[in-house]
């Protein structure tokens, strides 16, 4: 079979001083960082939808890139051409995983039975391509936001018929995920929310979403899916308010409906900033609740108020991300590049430049995060900050054995209270800069 990316070589690590634009400067798959290979810390995944489907269309203009890969769009021949392109792309970059929505991999038919037949056909072809490689499926999901039937959501819809179609898509997507050996299954509530409370029963909708998720868990386990289910928090867009607003909201929802034993978070950097948080905040909240599962590796534009899905280039942010991941003991999932080339970057070579940028950014972030941890100054400061709770009374508070009366008596004896020690934020930010740039 002819190469699709015939002018692109296998991308190799050449070190930070290389002038070769088609080489890694920091991503050295076999380099040992804190006892593990870099590739084990950073299980990168290709997002089928952005890399093989998105061609630069936006709300103001048509495609700028050719993603036909030599086949007629909207056909099964095109679906197979995308498979060929995807596997050649992953092999040349050394990427070991891919992620997909159901309608990314085939053109959706008018009849769901024909759609399912096409899905069976294309996943048979994907399995053929996987044979003899070490490429695996990281996670699968169902697109329940693009089709007009989902204009009021899928689990949150007001239509029983639409709810049944959503269930059918989830059932099939779970079967495909198991078939392809996927480690996870994601719920991204693309339209699970509302535009106005004037026509919305929030309790009704949230209960229906939870019921759909429970059915998915029961069915998934019954067919042998042993991985994690994920919620991917996002505050808005396309809906004004989405029920999975941020990690804390999603975790509260899962616990309220008894889903927390099967679900973790798939945290996206761009969604964190849309929610008014930092990326590392969402990671920390997920980690301390035992729900840090997987990551959508991208970044947003702080000047734009929507989901721009840019390839990550901010090393400070990637360092803070990897600091949280390392401190949490790693991920059960991986790093999916839910990112797309900018509209004017419309060549095959640009696709490779984008992934090289993203992989190098996270590799350098991993290196620097490990240096921060090994330096120890941040950990030492945080430990000292709370040292007053190492006292007998502090231990009673931490173990739940203290009473309000006891603490009030202590305050009465003291009469006055000193201010706490300095937080030294600027000093600590300087510590980070020293490690990053010193």
N, C-alpha and C positions, 0 to 999 in steps of 0.2 A: 504494500500500500504506500502511495506517495505521501511524503511529509506535508503537513499543512503549514507548519512554521519552518519552512525549509532553510531560511537564512538565519535561523536562531540556533546556536549551539547549546549543548548541555551547559547549564550554569554552574560554575565551580567557585569554591572559595579561593580568593587570591590575596587576601589581606587588605588592611586599611589603606595602604599606599598605592593600590592598583589604579591604573588609569582606564582599565577596561570597563566600559559601561554595562557589559553583560557578564558581570562577575559579582560574587558576594564579597563585601569588605569585612563584615563582622559575623555573618552566619557560617560558622564552621561546625557542621553537624556532629562531628565526633569529639569536639573539644569538651573536656570535663569541667563542669561548673558545680561546685558543692556536691561532688560525688556522683553526678549523673551527666550523661551526654547532653549536649545542647539540644539535640533533636528530641530527646526524651522530655526535657523541660518545655519544649516548644513544638508540640504536635500540630503543625500548621495544616489548614484545610482550605481547599478552593471552594468558593461559593458558586454553584452552578449558574444561578440566576444572573448575577452581575457579570461574571467573567465570560460566559458563553451565550448569554441572552441579551443583556443590556447593550444597546447600540448607540447610546447618546441622545435618545429622544427625551425631551422635556416638555413642559406644558406650553412652551413657546416655539418648538421646532421639531423637525423630523430627525431620523437617524443620521448620524455623522460617520459611524463606523460600519464596516461590512462584517456581520457575524453569520453570514450564510454558510461559510466554510465549504463553498462549492456546490451547495445543494439548494433546491427550491424551498423557501421558507413555508412553514405551515404543513409540511409533509413529514412522513416517517423517515424519509431519506435524510431530511434535514436533522431530525432528532438523532439519527445515527451518526451524522457528520459531526454533531456537537459532542457526541461521546468520543469519537475519534480525536477531535481537537482537544477535548478535556484531558484525555489520558496522555496524549503527546505532551501537552502543556505541563501536566503534573510530573511526568517522568523527567522532562528537561530541567525542572526546577527542584527536583528531589522532594516534592510535596507528597505526603503519605495518605492524606485524607481528602474527602470531598463531602459537601453538604448539598441537599437538594429539597425543593418543593416538588410536589407531584406534577404540576403543569409546567415546570421548568424543563422537564425531560421529554415531554411529548406535547403535540398540539391537542388541546382539549376538544373533544367532539361534542355534538349536541346531545348525544345519548350517553349517559354515564356508563352504560354497559360497554359501549365501544371505547370510551376513554379508558376503562379498566383493561380491556383487551390490549390496547396500545401500550399501557403501562407494563403489562406482563411481557409484551414483546421487547420493549426497550430495556427492561431490567434483565431479561435473558441476555441481551447483547452486552449490557454493562458487566454482567458476571463473566462473560467470555473475555472481555478486556481485562478484568481483574486477575484472571488466571495467569500465573507466572510472574506476577508483580507483587509488591508489598503495599499496594494502594488499597485503602479500606474506606468504608463509609463512616464518617464521624456521626452524623445525625440526619434524619429525614424529618419532613413536615408536610403539611397540606396547605396549599394556598387557598385560604378562605376569606379573601378580601378583594381580589381583582374582579371576579365575575359579578355582574349586576345583581344577581340574586342575594349577594351578601351586603347590599347597601346599608342594611340595618344590623349588620353583624352576622355571626354564625351561631355561636352559643347564645348570644344576646338578642337574636332575631325575634321579631314578633310573629313570624310565620312558622307553623309546625312543619310545613313542607320543606322550607329552607333548612330547618333544624335537622331533618332527616337526611338531606343531602350533605350537610356538614358531617353528620355521623358516618355516612357512607364514605366520604373522602378520608376521614380520619382512619376508618377501618382499613381501607386499601393502603393508605400511606404507612400505617403500622406494619401491614403485611410486607410491603416493599422494603421497609427498614430492616425487618427481621431477615428477609431474603438476602439483602445485601450486607448483612452482618453489622448493621449500625449500632454504635455505642449509646446513642441517645435519640430521643424524639422530642421535638420542640413545639410548644404552643406560642406563637406570636399573635397576640390579639389585635390584628391589624384594624379591625373595625368593631372590636368588643368595647363599646363605650357609647357616648351620646353626644348629640349636638345641643340639645336643650332639655331641661328637666320638665318642661311643660307637657311633653308627650312621652315621658319615660318613667317606668316603674323599675327603679334601680334594684330593689330587693329581688323582684321577680327575675330580672335579667342575670344578676349574679348567681342566684340559685340555679338557674338553667345552665350557666357556664360551668359551675361546679359539677352538676349532674353529668354533663357531657365529658368532663375530665375524668370523673369516676368511672364512667363506662369505658373510656379509653384505657385506663389503667387495668381494669378487669379483663378487657379483651386482650390487651397487649401481653399481660402475664399468662393468659390462657394459651397463647400461640408461641410462647417461649421467649418473649422479650424480657431480658434480665437487666437492661440498662436503666439509666435515669430518664425520667420525663423532666422537661425544662419549661419554665416560663421565661419569656424574654421581656422584661419590663420596658414600657415606653409610655410617656405621659400624654402625648397628643400626636396628631397627624397620622392618619387622616381625620380621626374624630377629634372634636374639641377637647373632650376628656375621655381617656381610656382607663378601664378598670385596673389594669396592671401598671399603674402610674410610675412606680419606682420599686426598688427591691423591698423596702420596708412594707409598702402597700401589698405587694404580691405575696410576701411571706405571711402577712397577717391574713390574707385571703385563704391561703393554703391551710393554715392552722385552723381557721374558723370552720372550714369544711372537711377537715380530716384528711387532707391530701399531702401533708408535709412529709410523710414517710417515703413517698414515691417521687416527689418533685424536688428539683434544685433550680437555681437561677442560671440563665444564659445571659450574661451581662454584656451589653454593647456600649462602647465608649460614647458614641454620638447620642444615644438615648439618655445616658446619664446627664450630659450637659443640657439637653432639652428639658430635663426634669429640674434643672437648677442645682445639680450636684456635680461634684467631680467624679471622674471615672473611678478613682481609688476609693471614694466614699461608698459607691455602690458595691465594689468588691469587698470592702471591709464589712459592711452591713451583712452581706451574704455570707461571708466567712465566719463571723462570730455567731451566726445562727445555724452553722453547719450546712449551708445551702449554696456554697460556691461550687458551681458545676462546670460551666464552660464559658467561653468568651467570644464575642463577635469583635474582631480586631479592626477598628477603623477610627476615625476621628471626625468631628464636625468643625464647622467654621463659626467662630464666636460672633461674627458680624451678621450671620444669617440665622433666621429663626426656624429653620427646618432641617430635616435629616439629610445632610449632604453626602454622607457615606464616603468620605475621602480616605485614601490610603494613609495609614499612619506614618508620620514623619517626625513627630515631636518626641525627641529622645527623653526629655524630662518626664513627659506623661508615661512613656513606655517603661521608664525606670520605676516610677511610682507604682505602675501596674504590676510589674514583676516583683517589686518589693512585697506587695500584698500577696501575690500568688505564692512566692517562696515561703513567706511567713505562715501561710495557710497550709503548707505541705503539698502544693500543686493542685491540679485540676483532675476531675474525673473525665472531663471532656477534652477540648482542645482549643486552638486559636483559629477561628474561622474568619477569613478575610471577607466580611460582609462589606465590601468596598468596591467602588467602580472608578474607572478612569474618568478624568474630567472630559467634558464633551469635545473639546478641541484635540484631545489626545486620542487619536482615532486609528492608529496603526497596530498591527500585531506586535511590533516591537514595543510599543507603549504598554501593552498588556504585561509583557515581561518586566519592563522597567518598574511598573507599579508593584509587582510582587517582590522584586528584588528590594525595592525601597521598604516595603512593609516588613519583610523578613529580616533585613538588616537592622531596621529600627528596633524591632523587638529583641533581636540578638544582642544589640548594644545595650538595650535596657536591662536585659538579663545579666550581662556582665557587670554593669554598674550597680544593679540592685544587690548582687552577691557581694560586691565590694562594700556597699553600705552596711550590710548585715555583718560581714567579717570585721569591719571597722569597729562596730559595737557601740559607737557614741550615742546614736539615737536610742537604742535599747536601754543603755545605762541611764540616760536622762529620764526616760519614761518610768523606769523602775524607781528612781530616786524621787520623782514627782509624787508618787503615791506611798512613800515609805512610812508616813505617819499611821497608815492602816496596818502596819506590821506589829503594832502594839497589841496588848491583850484586849483592850476595848475594840480596837479595829477588827481583830479576828472575830470577836463576838458579833459585830455588825455583819461581817462577811458571811458568817455561818448562820445568820438568822436568829441568833440567841439574845440579842440586845433588845431592850425595851425603850420606848419613847421617854418614859420617866427617868430611866438610868442616864440617857443622853442629856436630858434637860438638867438633871442634877449636876452632871459634869460641867455644863455651861454655867450653871449658877456658881459653882466653886471657882471657876476661872474668872468670872465677872466681866472681863473684856476678852476680845479675840483678835489675834494678830491676822494680818493679811497673809494669804498663801505666798509661797516662794514665786519668783519670777518664772513666767512661762518660756522666756528666752527664745521666742519664735524666730526672730531675725538671726540669732546665733545659729540655730538649728538649720535654717535655710542656707546659711553659709556653709555648714557642714556638708549638706547635700551638694552644693556647688563645688566644694573642694574635691569631693569624690568624683563628681561628673567631669570637672574641667581642670583639676589640679595636676 
